[in-house]
Amino acid sequence: MDIQIARSIREVPDTTWDALTDGNPFQSHAFLLAMEENACVGPESGWYPAHILLREEGDLVAAASAYVKTHSMGEYVYDFSWARAAEQHGIPYYPKLVVASPFSPVAGARLHAKTAQARNELAKRLPDIAKKLGCVGAHVLFLSSAERDSVIEHGAMIREGFQYQWHNQDYQSFDDYLKDLRSRRRKEVRRERRAVAQAGIHVKALLGHELTPDYVREIFRLYESTCQQYSWGRVYLNHAFFEQIVRTIPENIVFFAAYRDEELIAGAFCLRDETKLFGRYWGSKEEIPNLHFETSLYAPIEWAIREGIQTIEPGAGGEHKFPRGFLPTKTYSAHWHFHSGFHDALAEFCVREAHAVDQHIEHLLNEETPFQRK
């Protein structure tokens, strides 16, 4: 099997790439291409495409969307302390090879392959590929649990984290979901939704093909304003990116638009696949109590139940999601550092961190669960 490095996703036909992936929109050819064509990745952002292609007799049998980086921004697996520790000990931490969906903390397959053998071969070669690209480490972010087992066999350390996710328990209506909540939480959700309605605001789910250029312009402005509002925010994406994905993958896009009368005042931009809804970008023109909960959590839950969606993944962080029925769900990333002593120290840290994550999840589920005990 031969390895090739594609400096642009354009070097791979869209049908060939998408045939390998599992339907996750953040790994689709169209999504990655929109990132590149609108300079969201590239020299300006410090995400240099280096997509890995594994071929057998000319046939593409495995692939990974990969980037060479000299920083850790936009990854959502926070290794800034690792980089500082390396610097303090005179050990290089950058450049690094990152296999990821840029700016998207969404779990799923990262090592796409036709067969388990090809996936294993790709995992095996990752460290050598990174070294040949001049990197001092390799990282696979938000990989699937099946891939986690593959990379462990080839020397990767695994870092565990968690996100709050909502899971559909065969609900037939929003009221069915509410019945599963504890009485106090059920009353609070109803009160929060009622307050939004009494403010004269209603939310409508718009699919990608319904989003006019004016809507896309407003979506970008909402995204931009939220990024600029917070000290940790950074505007990674641009208007042209949103225009392109709305045009190229409308079937994967849902926008929860909040109106007062006919005026758009807030919204949550989401992506979807066959079974999951991925919450991504929220913004509002006004500070209205509970509007974020309605637009980003409750309206998506109601829509997901109606559409038969099984899981809502609203992204990283957000402890406010837990009391509203979003439960902690494990995430994984894989890491190699090519300084053996530093790699071993990080691996020990990952073991301790995973234990703390397990304890925290156990406490949340056993002591603070928002759901009725059955």
Secondary structure, 3 states (H helix, E strand, C coil): CEEEEECCHHHCCHHHHHHHCCCCHHHCHHHHHHHHHCCCCECCCCEEECEEEEEECCEEEEEECEEEECCCCCCCCCCHHHHHHHHHCCCCCCCEEEECCCCCCCCCCCCEECCHHHHHHHHHHHHHHHHHCCCCEEEEECCCHHHHHHHHCCCCEEEEEEEEEEECCCCCCHHHHHHHECHHHHHHHHHHHHHHHHCCEEEEEEEHHHCCHHHHHHHHHHHHHHHHHCCCCCCCCCHHHHHHHHHHCHHHEEEEEEEECCEEEEEEEEEECCCEEEEEEEEECCCCCCHHHHHHHHHHHHHHHHHCCCEEECCCCCHHHHHHCCEEEEEEEEEEECCHHHHHHHHHHHHHHHHHHHHHHHHHHHHCCCECCC
